[in-house]
């Protein structure tokens, strides 16, 4: 039976182990939980930086800016903004922006904004309505209020379809996100999320007939979409089906949820209810896709980048990579060594690796996949390789020069989204070149900064490795102490159970068994004593009989007697005769009596020994019975005094404490492991193993 006293040595060992671990554990937990607000993430590059080309000159950038077209502004509505080349078939001349080709400008202006061109930032900001809704451009927002629903406007006309319906798209959303992260305009972004959340309640999905008409089986579901007039206004069905039905070209798609999640994290935004539900459902859908054979280990961002077509969808994937680079470094610039962490801040230096592809390795891997699929595109090469001399040459070779005539340039194209057959400098709106040239210059890092960054981060990796080893050792000790605490609690519970059981049925059963054995032994002793008395009487009688028996007796013996005669006397035996005489011999009765007496004496000795053994058994049984009674009294006293309850309570408290210590150390190990991996990740991104032949 487990005694309370046996719990105390284990408890002492547990407390000693806990004390040895507690200070280190608290230090690690405090370090791991260090506030990001108190230690903001520095502006670090998320691209290779060990092979930097020279800058693109300001004259070239200015020429591209000056040759880019702009949509004319509208008084008290919006200022002129970068756009594609002008068109002559857009609107009657009486309308502002009659020749403005601005269908995708929120995306393109978002890219301009991301590279640091303020005109693009202003254009994106002015494309948002008071309601929070975003439009394809400031001009398209103006048309929605002043043209689309004006008396006499035919909502089935080509003008309404081209200029009003499909007033935004999921692709344009990337431009908004680039702007929100670059300008840190979380308020505008949140207003948009709330508009999306409210509009999600109005989404309808319908079947589509073979001739393209909408079926009559429409149903309303909660699904976010970025515009209101899309279902039935498109010449082609949407590329993404919602539950197998047409939901319009403005319905968000599952991979978009990763982009929203990344920006939500970057802007510290909690999405509204419907948007949060959509993100959860989208992640389930993506998880199902990733569970297919061959893709289960591929991050979603990388999977999309590896499968999208190589024209504008791949350009959108590259924009997603740029967005995540912007999240990690909103300025996309590292001109000087940024503020780096102290040793005490190492474990909290970076945010945890995100499931939306915002960690350096996922970003770098996706950029490399995109670049490998369209290596002729300098935008993709810049994201994957950094601002190398080769990338600089590719940008200058791809873009128009000051000597090219405007009439030879198709300014209605964003060059970087073109497929290879159309990838010529004659398909450039100039703003695309300004975007990439400015981005290239921003991403350049000084050689002195490169060297110091690499040296510092390799030192950080050594330090985090040391922290990780220490955390692992402490975790092993904590796991052992936790096992000991569990064992102590188990033994305390078992001791109480044994005491309760002993005080009840066990004592009665054992008492009955020993009492029965004692009675049996006593009966055996009485029988043995009676047998000894009987044997003693028989011995006395046998001794008396033995004394009366004579030792010898007379017995007649008959012999044949013949007369003497010479040898070979032919006379026969007829002269011989029989003679009988009396002779003394040993009395056989005396010997038999002696043997019987010896047997009786042997029986007496054996019975005497048996009686001694029985007496010993009786003494032992009496002792066991007395001990049993004493244990019973002790068990009753322990149960009534709550000694086991106190032992269990203390053991439980020790287990809870040790569990918290162990959980804290497990988290410390996980954080140290992630931090160590992240420092190595950054170094591997900055200094790829298979760099090209370009030199710094």
C-alpha positions as CSV (number, residue, x, y, z in Angstrom):
1,X,0.0,0.0,0.0
2,X,1.2,3.5,-0.9
3,X,1.8,5.7,2.2
4,X,1.6,9.5,2.1
5,X,5.2,9.5,3.4
6,X,6.3,7.8,0.2
7,X,4.8,10.7,-1.8
8,X,7.1,13.3,-0.1
9,X,10.5,12.2,-1.5
10,X,9.1,12.2,-5.1
11,X,7.6,15.6,-4.5
12,X,11.0,16.9,-3.3
13,X,12.7,15.6,-6.5
14,X,10.0,17.2,-8.6
15,X,10.3,20.6,-6.8
16,X,14.1,20.5,-7.3
17,X,13.7,19.8,-11.0
18,X,11.1,22.5,-11.4
19,X,13.2,25.0,-9.6
20,X,16.2,24.3,-11.9
21,X,14.1,24.8,-15.0
22,X,11.8,27.7,-13.9
23,X,14.2,30.6,-14.4
24,X,15.3,29.5,-17.9
25,X,11.8,28.8,-18.9
26,X,10.5,32.2,-17.7
27,X,13.3,33.9,-19.6
28,X,12.6,31.9,-22.8
29,X,8.8,32.5,-22.6
30,X,9.3,36.3,-22.0
31,X,11.7,36.4,-24.9
32,X,9.4,34.4,-27.2
33,X,6.5,36.6,-26.4
34,X,8.4,39.8,-27.0
35,X,6.0,42.3,-28.5
36,X,6.3,43.1,-32.2
37,X,5.1,46.6,-31.4
38,X,8.0,47.1,-29.1
39,X,10.4,45.6,-31.7
40,X,9.1,46.4,-35.2
41,X,10.4,44.3,-38.0
42,X,13.2,46.1,-39.8
43,X,13.1,46.9,-43.6
44,X,15.0,43.9,-45.0
45,X,15.1,42.8,-48.6
46,X,13.3,39.6,-49.7
47,X,15.4,39.1,-52.9
48,X,19.0,38.2,-53.8
49,X,21.4,41.1,-53.0
50,X,24.9,39.7,-53.7
51,X,25.0,40.7,-57.4
52,X,23.8,44.3,-57.8
53,X,23.8,46.1,-61.1
54,X,24.2,49.9,-61.6
55,X,21.2,52.2,-61.4
56,X,19.0,53.1,-64.3
57,X,19.6,56.8,-64.9
58,X,17.0,59.5,-64.0
59,X,16.8,60.8,-67.6
60,X,15.5,57.4,-68.8
61,X,13.0,57.2,-66.0
62,X,11.9,60.8,-66.7
63,X,11.4,60.1,-70.4
64,X,9.2,57.1,-69.6
65,X,7.2,59.2,-67.2
66,X,6.7,62.0,-69.7
67,X,5.7,59.7,-72.5
68,X,3.0,57.9,-70.5
69,X,-0.6,58.9,-71.1
70,X,-2.9,60.2,-68.4
71,X,-6.6,60.3,-68.0
72,X,-7.8,63.9,-67.8
73,X,-9.1,64.9,-64.4
74,X,-12.6,66.0,-63.5
75,X,-13.2,69.1,-61.5
76,X,-13.9,68.4,-57.8
77,X,-13.8,64.7,-58.5
78,X,-10.3,63.5,-59.3
79,X,-6.9,64.6,-60.7
80,X,-5.3,63.3,-63.9
81,X,-3.9,59.8,-63.4
82,X,-1.7,57.4,-65.3
83,X,-3.5,55.3,-67.9
84,X,-3.2,53.3,-71.1
85,X,-3.1,55.1,-74.4
86,X,-6.1,57.1,-75.5
87,X,-9.1,55.6,-77.4
88,X,-11.6,57.3,-79.8
89,X,-14.5,55.0,-79.2
90,X,-15.1,55.2,-75.5
91,X,-17.7,58.0,-74.8
92,X,-19.3,61.0,-76.3
93,X,-16.9,63.9,-76.2
94,X,-19.1,65.7,-73.7
95,X,-18.1,63.3,-70.9
96,X,-14.8,63.8,-69.0
97,X,-12.3,61.1,-69.9
98,X,-14.1,60.4,-73.2
99,X,-10.9,58.9,-74.7
100,X,-9.5,57.4,-71.5
101,X,-8.6,53.7,-71.6
102,X,-8.6,52.9,-67.9
103,X,-10.2,49.5,-67.5
104,X,-7.3,47.9,-65.5
105,X,-5.7,51.0,-64.0
106,X,-6.3,50.3,-60.3
107,X,-4.0,47.3,-60.7
108,X,-1.4,49.1,-62.8
109,X,-1.6,52.2,-60.6
110,X,-1.2,49.9,-57.5
111,X,2.0,48.6,-59.1
112,X,3.2,52.1,-59.7
113,X,2.4,53.0,-56.1
114,X,4.3,49.9,-54.8
115,X,7.4,51.0,-56.7
116,X,7.2,54.4,-55.1
117,X,5.5,56.5,-57.8
118,X,3.1,58.7,-55.9
119,X,0.8,59.3,-59.0
120,X,-0.2,55.7,-58.8
121,X,-1.0,55.9,-55.1
122,X,-3.2,59.0,-55.6
123,X,-5.0,57.3,-58.5
124,X,-5.8,54.2,-56.4
125,X,-7.0,56.3,-53.4
126,X,-9.3,58.4,-55.7
127,X,-10.8,55.2,-57.2
128,X,-12.5,54.4,-53.8
129,X,-16.1,55.6,-53.2
130,X,-17.4,56.9,-49.8
131,X,-19.1,53.5,-49.4
132,X,-15.8,51.8,-49.4
133,X,-16.2,50.2,-52.8
134,X,-13.3,50.4,-55.2
135,X,-13.5,50.9,-59.0
136,X,-11.2,50.3,-61.8
137,X,-10.1,53.9,-61.9
138,X,-11.2,57.3,-60.5
139,X,-12.8,57.9,-63.9
140,X,-14.8,54.7,-63.7
141,X,-16.0,55.7,-60.2
142,X,-17.2,59.1,-61.7
143,X,-19.0,57.3,-64.5
144,X,-20.9,55.1,-62.1
145,X,-22.4,58.1,-60.4
146,X,-22.8,60.4,-63.5
147,X,-23.4,58.1,-66.5
148,X,-24.2,54.5,-65.8
149,X,-27.7,55.1,-64.3
150,X,-28.5,58.4,-65.9
151,X,-31.9,58.7,-67.5
152,X,-31.9,57.2,-70.9
153,X,-28.8,54.9,-70.3
154,X,-29.5,51.5,-71.7
155,X,-28.2,48.9,-69.2
156,X,-28.2,46.3,-72.0
157,X,-25.9,48.4,-74.2
158,X,-22.3,47.8,-75.0
159,X,-21.4,51.1,-73.2
160,X,-23.0,50.0,-70.0
161,X,-21.4,46.6,-70.2
162,X,-17.9,48.0,-71.0
163,X,-17.9,51.0,-68.7
164,X,-20.3,50.2,-65.8
165,X,-20.9,46.5,-65.4
166,X,-17.9,44.5,-64.0
167,X,-16.8,47.7,-62.5
168,X,-14.0,45.9,-60.6
169,X,-12.4,42.4,-60.6
170,X,-10.5,40.1,-58.3
171,X,-7.4,41.0,-60.3
172,X,-7.9,44.7,-59.5
173,X,-8.0,43.8,-55.8
174,X,-4.2,43.2,-55.9
175,X,-3.7,46.9,-56.8
176,X,-5.8,47.9,-53.8
177,X,-3.7,45.7,-51.5
178,X,-0.4,47.0,-52.9
179,X,-1.7,50.5,-52.2
180,X,-3.0,49.7,-48.7
181,X,0.4,48.1,-47.6
182,X,2.6,50.7,-49.3
183,X,0.7,53.7,-47.9
184,X,-0.2,52.0,-44.6
185,X,-3.8,53.1,-45.3
186,X,-5.5,50.5,-43.1
187,X,-8.7,52.6,-42.7
188,X,-9.4,52.6,-46.5
189,X,-8.7,48.9,-46.7
190,X,-11.1,48.2,-43.7
191,X,-13.8,50.3,-45.3
192,X,-13.5,48.2,-48.4
193,X,-13.6,44.9,-46.4
194,X,-16.9,46.0,-44.8
195,X,-18.3,46.9,-48.2
196,X,-17.3,43.5,-49.5
197,X,-18.8,41.9,-46.4
198,X,-22.2,43.6,-46.9
199,X,-22.3,43.0,-50.6
200,X,-21.6,39.3,-50.0
201,X,-25.1,38.9,-48.8
202,X,-26.5,39.8,-52.3
203,X,-24.5,37.3,-54.3
204,X,-26.5,35.0,-56.6
205,X,-25.4,31.9,-58.4
206,X,-27.2,30.5,-61.4
207,X,-26.8,27.8,-64.0
208,X,-25.7,28.9,-67.5
209,X,-27.5,27.7,-70.6
210,X,-25.5,26.4,-73.6
211,X,-26.3,29.7,-75.4
212,X,-24.8,31.6,-72.5
213,X,-28.0,32.9,-71.0
214,X,-28.6,32.7,-67.3
215,X,-30.9,29.9,-66.0
216,X,-34.0,30.3,-63.8
217,X,-32.6,28.4,-60.9
218,X,-30.7,31.2,-59.2
219,X,-30.1,31.2,-55.5
220,X,-28.7,33.7,-53.1
221,X,-25.6,32.7,-51.1
222,X,-23.1,34.6,-48.9
223,X,-20.0,34.9,-51.1
224,X,-17.9,38.1,-51.4
225,X,-17.7,39.8,-54.8
226,X,-16.0,43.1,-55.7
227,X,-18.8,44.6,-57.9
228,X,-22.6,44.6,-58.1
229,X,-23.5,44.3,-61.8
230,X,-21.6,41.3,-63.2
231,X,-23.9,38.3,-63.5
232,X,-25.4,38.3,-67.0
233,X,-23.3,41.3,-68.2
234,X,-20.3,39.4,-69.4
235,X,-19.8,38.0,-72.9
236,X,-18.0,35.0,-71.4
237,X,-18.8,33.0,-68.2
238,X,-16.6,33.5,-65.2
239,X,-13.5,31.2,-65.0
240,X,-14.4,30.2,-61.5
241,X,-17.6,28.3,-60.6
242,X,-19.2,28.6,-57.1
243,X,-20.7,25.3,-56.1
244,X,-20.9,24.4,-59.8
245,X,-22.8,27.5,-60.8
246,X,-22.1,30.8,-62.4
247,X,-21.5,33.6,-59.9
248,X,-20.3,36.4,-62.1
249,X,-16.8,37.6,-63.0
250,X,-16.5,39.7,-59.8
251,X,-16.8,36.8,-57.4
252,X,-13.7,36.2,-55.3
253,X,-11.8,32.9,-55.8
254,X,-10.3,30.7,-53.1
255,X,-6.6,31.6,-53.8
256,X,-7.6,35.3,-53.3
257,X,-8.2,34.4,-49.6
258,X,-4.5,34.0,-49.1
259,X,-3.9,37.6,-50.4
260,X,-6.5,39.0,-48.1
261,X,-5.1,37.1,-45.2
262,X,-1.6,38.4,-45.9
263,X,-2.8,42.0,-46.0
264,X,-5.1,41.5,-42.9
265,X,-2.0,40.4,-41.0
266,X,0.1,43.3,-42.4
267,X,-2.6,45.9,-41.5
268,X,-3.6,44.2,-38.2
269,X,-7.2,43.9,-39.5
270,X,-9.8,41.5,-38.3
271,X,-12.0,40.6,-41.3
272,X,-15.8,41.0,-40.9
273,X,-18.0,37.9,-40.4
274,X,-18.8,36.9,-44.0
275,X,-15.2,37.6,-45.1
276,X,-13.8,35.5,-42.3
277,X,-16.2,32.7,-43.2
278,X,-15.2,32.9,-46.8
279,X,-11.5,32.7,-46.0
280,X,-12.1,29.6,-43.9
281,X,-14.1,27.9,-46.6
282,X,-11.5,28.9,-49.2
283,X,-8.7,27.4,-47.2
284,X,-10.7,24.2,-46.9
285,X,-11.1,24.2,-50.7
286,X,-7.3,24.8,-51.2
287,X,-6.5,22.1,-48.7
288,X,-8.6,19.6,-50.7
289,X,-6.8,20.6,-53.8
290,X,-3.4,20.3,-52.1
291,X,-4.4,16.8,-50.9
292,X,-4.3,15.5,-54.5
293,X,-1.4,13.2,-55.4
294,X,1.7,15.1,-56.3
295,X,0.7,18.5,-54.8
296,X,0.3,17.8,-51.1
297,X,3.7,19.3,-50.2
298,X,3.4,22.4,-52.5
299,X,2.5,25.8,-50.8
300,X,-0.6,27.3,-52.4
301,X,1.2,30.4,-53.6
302,X,3.8,28.2,-55.4
303,X,1.1,25.9,-56.8
304,X,-0.7,28.8,-58.4
305,X,2.5,30.2,-59.8
306,X,3.4,26.9,-61.2
307,X,0.1,26.3,-63.0
308,X,-1.2,29.6,-64.2
309,X,-0.8,30.5,-67.9
310,X,2.3,32.4,-68.8
311,X,0.5,35.6,-70.0
312,X,-1.5,37.9,-67.7
313,X,-2.4,35.2,-65.0
314,X,1.3,34.6,-64.4
315,X,1.8,38.4,-64.1
316,X,-0.9,38.4,-61.4
317,X,1.1,35.7,-59.6
318,X,4.2,37.9,-59.8
319,X,2.2,40.7,-58.4
320,X,1.3,38.5,-55.5
321,X,5.0,37.9,-54.9
322,X,5.6,41.6,-55.0
323,X,2.8,42.2,-52.6
324,X,4.4,39.8,-50.1
325,X,7.8,41.4,-50.6
326,X,6.1,44.7,-49.8
327,X,4.5,43.3,-46.7
328,X,8.0,42.3,-45.4
329,X,9.6,45.6,-46.6
330,X,7.0,48.3,-47.4
331,X,9.7,50.7,-48.8
332,X,11.3,47.9,-51.0
333,X,14.5,49.7,-50.2
334,X,17.6,49.0,-48.1
335,X,19.9,51.9,-48.7
336,X,21.4,51.7,-45.2
337,X,21.7,49.0,-42.7
338,X,18.3,48.8,-41.0
339,X,17.8,48.6,-37.2
340,X,18.7,45.0,-36.3
341,X,17.7,43.2,-33.2
342,X,19.6,42.8,-29.9
343,X,20.4,39.3,-28.7
344,X,17.4,39.5,-26.3
345,X,15.1,40.1,-29.3
346,X,16.3,37.4,-31.6
347,X,13.5,35.0,-31.0
348,X,10.8,37.6,-31.6
349,X,12.5,39.3,-34.5
350,X,10.2,37.9,-37.2
351,X,6.6,37.1,-37.4
352,X,5.8,33.4,-37.4
353,X,5.9,31.8,-40.8
354,X,2.5,32.6,-42.4
355,X,0.2,30.1,-44.1
356,X,-0.5,32.7,-46.8
357,X,3.0,32.6,-48.4
358,X,4.5,35.6,-46.6
359,X,7.7,33.9,-45.4
360,X,10.9,34.6,-47.3
361,X,11.4,31.0,-48.6
362,X,7.9,30.8,-50.1
363,X,8.2,34.2,-51.7
364,X,11.6,33.4,-53.1
365,X,10.5,29.9,-54.3
366,X,7.4,31.3,-56.0
367,X,9.5,34.1,-57.7
368,X,11.9,31.5,-59.0
369,X,9.1,29.3,-60.4
370,X,7.6,32.3,-62.2
371,X,10.9,33.4,-63.6
372,X,11.7,29.9,-64.8
373,X,8.4,29.7,-66.7
374,X,9.0,33.1,-68.5
375,X,12.7,33.8,-68.3
376,X,12.4,36.5,-71.0
377,X,10.4,38.7,-68.7
378,X,12.6,41.1,-66.7
379,X,9.8,41.8,-64.1
380,X,9.9,38.1,-63.1
381,X,13.6,38.0,-63.2
382,X,13.9,41.0,-60.9
383,X,11.7,39.3,-58.3
384,X,13.7,36.1,-58.5
385,X,17.2,37.3,-59.0
386,X,17.2,40.8,-57.6
387,X,18.6,43.9,-59.4
388,X,21.4,42.2,-61.2
389,X,23.3,43.7,-64.2
390,X,21.5,41.1,-66.5
391,X,18.1,42.3,-65.2
392,X,19.0,45.9,-65.8
393,X,20.0,45.1,-69.4
394,X,16.8,43.2,-70.0
395,X,14.7,46.2,-68.8
396,X,16.5,48.6,-71.0
397,X,16.3,46.3,-74.0
398,X,12.6,45.6,-73.5
399,X,11.4,49.2,-73.1
400,X,11.1,52.0,-75.7
401,X,13.9,54.5,-75.9
402,X,13.9,58.3,-76.5
403,X,14.6,57.6,-80.1
404,X,11.5,55.5,-80.7
405,X,8.5,57.4,-82.2
406,X,5.3,57.5,-80.3
407,X,3.3,56.5,-83.3
408,X,5.2,53.2,-83.4
409,X,4.3,52.3,-79.8
410,X,1.0,50.6,-78.8
411,X,0.5,52.5,-75.5
412,X,-2.6,50.5,-74.6
413,X,-0.5,47.5,-73.3
414,X,1.2,46.8,-70.0
415,X,4.2,45.0,-71.3
416,X,5.0,42.7,-68.4
417,X,1.7,40.8,-68.7
418,X,2.2,39.9,-72.4
419,X,3.1,36.5,-73.6
420,X,6.4,35.9,-75.4
421,X,5.1,36.4,-79.0
422,X,3.8,39.9,-78.0
423,X,6.7,40.8,-75.7
424,X,8.2,43.7,-77.7
425,X,8.9,47.3,-76.8
426,X,6.2,48.4,-79.2
427,X,3.6,47.1,-76.7
428,X,4.4,49.4,-73.8
429,X,2.4,52.2,-72.1
430,X,5.7,53.6,-70.8
431,X,4.2,53.5,-67.3
432,X,5.1,49.8,-67.2
433,X,8.8,50.6,-67.9
434,X,8.7,53.5,-65.3
435,X,7.3,51.0,-62.8
436,X,10.0,48.4,-63.3
437,X,12.9,50.8,-63.7
438,X,11.9,52.5,-60.4
439,X,11.4,49.2,-58.7
440,X,14.8,48.0,-59.9
441,X,16.5,51.1,-58.5
442,X,14.7,50.8,-55.2
443,X,15.8,47.2,-54.8
444,X,19.5,47.9,-55.2
445,X,21.5,47.4,-52.0
446,X,24.9,48.9,-51.3
447,X,27.8,46.4,-51.1
448,X,28.7,47.6,-47.6
449,X,25.2,46.9,-46.5
450,X,25.2,43.5,-48.2
451,X,28.4,42.4,-46.4
452,X,27.2,43.6,-43.0
453,X,23.8,42.0,-43.4
454,X,25.2,38.6,-44.3
455,X,27.8,38.7,-41.6
456,X,25.3,39.8,-38.9
457,X,22.7,37.2,-39.9
458,X,25.2,34.4,-39.9
459,X,26.1,35.4,-36.4
460,X,22.4,35.5,-35.4
461,X,22.0,32.0,-36.8
462,X,24.9,30.8,-34.6
463,X,23.2,32.5,-31.5
464,X,19.8,31.2,-32.2
465,X,21.3,27.7,-32.7
466,X,22.8,28.0,-29.2
467,X,19.5,29.1,-27.8
468,X,17.8,26.2,-29.6
469,X,20.2,23.7,-28.1
470,X,19.7,25.2,-24.6
471,X,15.9,25.1,-25.0
472,X,16.1,21.5,-26.2
473,X,18.1,20.5,-23.2
474,X,15.7,22.2,-20.8
475,X,12.8,20.7,-22.5
476,X,14.2,17.2,-22.1
477,X,14.7,17.9,-18.4
478,X,11.2,19.3,-18.2
479,X,9.7,16.3,-19.9
480,X,11.5,14.1,-17.4
481,X,10.2,16.2,-14.5
482,X,6.7,16.1,-16.0
483,X,6.8,12.3,-16.1
484,X,7.9,12.3,-12.5
485,X,5.1,14.6,-11.5
486,X,2.6,12.4,-13.2
487,X,4.1,9.4,-11.5
488,X,3.8,11.1,-8.1
489,X,0.2,11.9,-8.7
490,X,-0.5,8.4,-9.9
491,X,1.1,7.0,-6.8
492,X,-0.9,9.4,-4.5
493,X,-4.1,8.4,-6.2
494,X,-3.2,4.7,-5.9
495,X,-2.3,5.1,-2.2
496,X,-5.7,6.6,-1.5
497,X,-7.4,3.9,-3.5
498,X,-5.5,1.2,-1.6
499,X,-6.3,2.8,1.7
500,X,-10.0,3.0,1.0
501,X,-10.1,-0.5,-0.3
502,X,-8.1,-1.8,2.6
503,X,-10.3,0.0,5.1
504,X,-13.3,-1.7,3.5
505,X,-13.3,-5.1,1.8
506,X,-9.6,-5.9,1.8
507,X,-9.3,-5.8,5.6
508,X,-12.3,-8.0,6.2
509,X,-11.2,-10.5,3.6
510,X,-7.7,-10.7,5.0
511,X,-8.9,-10.9,8.6
512,X,-11.2,-13.7,7.8
513,X,-8.5,-15.6,6.0
514,X,-5.9,-15.3,8.8
515,X,-8.5,-16.1,11.5
516,X,-9.6,-19.2,9.6
517,X,-5.9,-20.2,9.2
518,X,-5.4,-19.6,13.0
519,X,-8.4,-21.8,13.9
520,X,-7.1,-24.5,11.6
521,X,-3.7,-24.4,13.1
522,X,-5.1,-24.6,16.6
523,X,-7.2,-27.6,15.7
524,X,-4.1,-29.2,14.1
525,X,-2.1,-28.5,17.3
526,X,-4.9,-30.1,19.5
527,X,-4.9,-33.2,17.2
528,X,-1.1,-33.4,17.3
529,X,-1.1,-33.1,21.2
530,X,-3.7,-35.8,21.5
531,X,-1.7,-38.1,19.1
532,X,1.5,-37.5,21.2
533,X,-0.4,-38.5,24.4
534,X,-1.6,-41.7,22.7
535,X,1.8,-42.5,21.4
536,X,3.4,-41.9,24.9
537,X,0.9,-44.3,26.5
538,X,1.6,-46.9,23.9
539,X,5.4,-46.4,24.5
540,X,4.9,-47.0,28.2
541,X,2.9,-50.1,27.6
542,X,5.4,-51.4,25.0
543,X,8.3,-50.8,27.4
544,X,6.5,-52.8,30.1
545,X,5.8,-55.6,27.7
546,X,9.3,-55.5,26.5
547,X,10.7,-56.0,30.0
548,X,8.6,-59.1,30.6
549,X,9.8,-60.9,27.4
550,X,12.7,-63.4,28.0
551,X,15.8,-62.9,26.0
552,X,16.3,-66.6,25.2
553,X,14.2,-69.7,24.9
554,X,14.8,-73.6,24.8
555,X,14.1,-75.2,21.5
556,X,14.6,-79.0,20.5
557,X,16.9,-79.7,17.7
558,X,17.1,-83.2,15.9
559,X,20.4,-84.4,14.2
560,X,21.4,-87.6,12.4
561,X,24.2,-89.5,14.2
562,X,26.3,-92.3,12.3
563,X,29.0,-94.7,13.7
564,X,32.7,-94.2,12.7
565,X,33.9,-96.4,9.8
566,X,36.8,-96.4,7.5
567,X,36.8,-94.6,4.2
568,X,35.1,-96.3,1.4
569,X,33.3,-98.6,3.8
570,X,30.7,-100.3,1.7
571,X,28.4,-100.5,4.7
572,X,25.3,-98.3,4.0
573,X,23.6,-95.6,6.1
574,X,21.2,-98.0,7.7
575,X,23.5,-98.0,10.8
576,X,22.8,-94.2,11.3
577,X,20.1,-92.8,13.6
578,X,18.3,-89.5,14.6
579,X,19.1,-87.9,18.0
580,X,17.0,-85.0,19.5
581,X,18.5,-82.5,22.1
582,X,17.3,-79.2,23.8
583,X,19.2,-76.0,22.8
584,X,18.9,-72.2,24.0
585,X,18.2,-69.6,21.2
586,X,17.4,-65.8,21.0
587,X,13.7,-65.0,21.7
588,X,12.2,-63.6,18.4
589,X,9.4,-61.9,20.3
590,X,12.0,-59.8,22.1
591,X,13.3,-58.5,18.8
592,X,9.8,-57.7,17.5
593,X,9.0,-55.9,20.7
594,X,12.2,-53.8,20.4
595,X,11.3,-52.8,16.8
596,X,7.8,-51.8,17.7
597,X,9.1,-49.7,20.6
598,X,11.6,-47.9,18.3
599,X,8.8,-47.1,15.8
600,X,6.6,-45.6,18.5
601,X,9.5,-43.5,19.7
602,X,10.0,-42.2,16.1
603,X,6.4,-41.3,15.8
604,X,6.6,-39.4,19.1
605,X,9.6,-37.4,17.8
606,X,7.8,-36.6,14.5
607,X,4.6,-35.6,16.3
608,X,6.6,-33.4,18.7
609,X,8.3,-31.6,15.8
610,X,4.9,-31.1,14.0
611,X,3.5,-29.6,17.2
612,X,6.4,-27.2,17.4
613,X,5.8,-26.1,13.8
614,X,2.1,-25.7,14.4
615,X,2.9,-23.5,17.5
616,X,5.1,-21.4,15.3
617,X,2.4,-21.1,12.7
618,X,-0.1,-20.0,15.4
619,X,2.4,-17.4,16.7
620,X,2.9,-16.1,13.1
621,X,-0.8,-16.0,12.4
622,X,-1.5,-14.2,15.6
623,X,1.3,-11.6,14.7
624,X,-0.2,-11.1,11.2
625,X,-3.6,-10.6,12.7
626,X,-2.3,-8.0,15.1
627,X,-0.4,-6.2,12.2
628,X,-3.6,-6.4,10.1
629,X,-5.6,-4.8,12.9
630,X,-2.9,-2.1,13.3
631,X,-2.9,-1.3,9.5
632,X,-6.6,-1.2,9.6
633,X,-6.6,1.4,12.4
634,X,-3.9,3.4,10.5
635,X,-5.8,3.3,7.2
636,X,-9.0,4.5,8.9
637,X,-7.1,7.3,10.6
638,X,-5.4,8.3,7.3
639,X,-8.7,8.4,5.4
640,X,-10.5,10.3,8.2
641,X,-7.6,12.8,8.5
642,X,-7.6,13.6,4.7
643,X,-3.9,12.9,4.5
644,X,-4.3,11.3,1.0
645,X,-6.5,14.2,-0.2
646,X,-3.7,16.6,0.8
647,X,-1.1,14.5,-1.0
648,X,-3.2,14.3,-4.1
649,X,-3.9,18.0,-4.0
650,X,-0.2,18.8,-3.7
651,X,0.8,16.3,-6.4
652,X,-1.9,17.8,-8.7
653,X,-0.6,21.3,-8.1
654,X,2.9,20.2,-8.9
655,X,1.7,18.5,-12.1
656,X,-0.1,21.6,-13.2
657,X,2.9,23.7,-12.6
658,X,5.2,21.3,-14.4
659,X,2.8,21.1,-17.3
660,X,2.9,24.8,-17.7
661,X,6.7,24.9,-17.5
662,X,6.9,22.1,-20.1
663,X,4.4,23.7,-22.4
664,X,6.3,27.0,-22.1
665,X,9.5,25.2,-23.0
666,X,7.9,23.4,-25.9
667,X,6.8,26.8,-27.2
668,X,10.2,28.1,-26.6
669,X,11.8,25.3,-28.6
670,X,9.3,25.8,-31.4
671,X,10.0,29.6,-31.5
672,X,13.8,29.1,-31.3
673,X,13.6,26.5,-34.1
674,X,11.5,28.8,-36.3
675,X,13.8,31.8,-35.5
676,X,16.9,29.8,-36.3
677,X,15.4,28.6,-39.6
678,X,14.3,32.1,-40.5
679,X,17.7,33.6,-40.1
680,X,19.1,30.9,-42.4
681,X,16.2,31.5,-44.8
682,X,17.1,35.1,-45.1
683,X,20.7,34.3,-45.8
684,X,19.8,31.7,-48.4
685,X,17.4,34.2,-50.1
686,X,20.1,36.9,-50.2
687,X,22.9,34.6,-51.3
688,X,21.5,31.9,-53.6
689,X,23.7,28.8,-54.1
690,X,23.4,28.9,-57.9
691,X,23.9,32.6,-58.7
692,X,24.5,33.6,-62.3
693,X,27.7,34.7,-63.8
694,X,27.0,38.4,-63.2
695,X,29.5,40.2,-60.9
696,X,28.8,42.9,-58.4
